[in-house]
Amino acid sequence: MNPKIRINLVDGRIIDLELYSDKAPATVANFLKLIDEKFYDGIIFHRNIPNFMIQTGGYFIIDDTITEADDRETIKGEFTSNGFMANDINHEVGVISMARTNVKDSASTQFFICSANVPHLNGDYAAFGKTLNEESNKVVIDLSLAPTRNIAGHLADFPYPVIGIKNIIRL
């Protein structure tokens, strides 16, 4: 049975997802470990791009200051171009995937949820689950359309006003 999780936003909206341990076992295990440690409690979305995705897992706001999350151990990128053949999840609306740098094994805490079908990511990013219902998809799409601005010179697609995550829990 695949684990299910709920992202509770500060504004009361929710995103329910199912995680595919059979497709990306190390990614799902890492994500659930972070949830159990309450790592994501209070984290903010820091990159929202319409018709693409919403990204979180890297920043908090502490005393009105954007603060980077603590570094965590990186995990092996579970996707085809990195030699991992079991993951055939396509990046489409509602798919959750690990964010990373140009280094294929650099993912740790940051993840994104697709707000559109983005096939150019297939096989190059570790997708590991999908939204459970249309209501969750609507929330993801709505979040991707939030107004953004450049913050601190390097967060060009930062949603403003801020979109916060109250917590992420297992269902």
Secondary structure as GFF3:
##gff-version 3
##sequence-region A 1 171
A	DSSP	beta_strand	4	9	.	.	.	ID=ss1
A	DSSP	beta_strand	14	19	.	.	.	ID=ss2
A	DSSP	alpha_helix	25	36	.	.	.	ID=ss3
A	DSSP	beta_strand	43	49	.	.	.	ID=ss4
A	DSSP	beta_strand	53	62	.	.	.	ID=ss5
A	DSSP	beta_strand	65	68	.	.	.	ID=ss6
A	DSSP	three_ten_helix	80	82	.	.	.	ID=ss7
A	DSSP	beta_strand	95	98	.	.	.	ID=ss8
A	DSSP	beta_strand	111	114	.	.	.	ID=ss9
A	DSSP	three_ten_helix	119	121	.	.	.	ID=ss10
A	DSSP	beta_strand	127	131	.	.	.	ID=ss11
A	DSSP	alpha_helix	134	144	.	.	.	ID=ss12
A	DSSP	beta_strand	148	151	.	.	.	ID=ss13
A	DSSP	beta_strand	155	159	.	.	.	ID=ss14
A	DSSP	beta_strand	165	170	.	.	.	ID=ss15
###
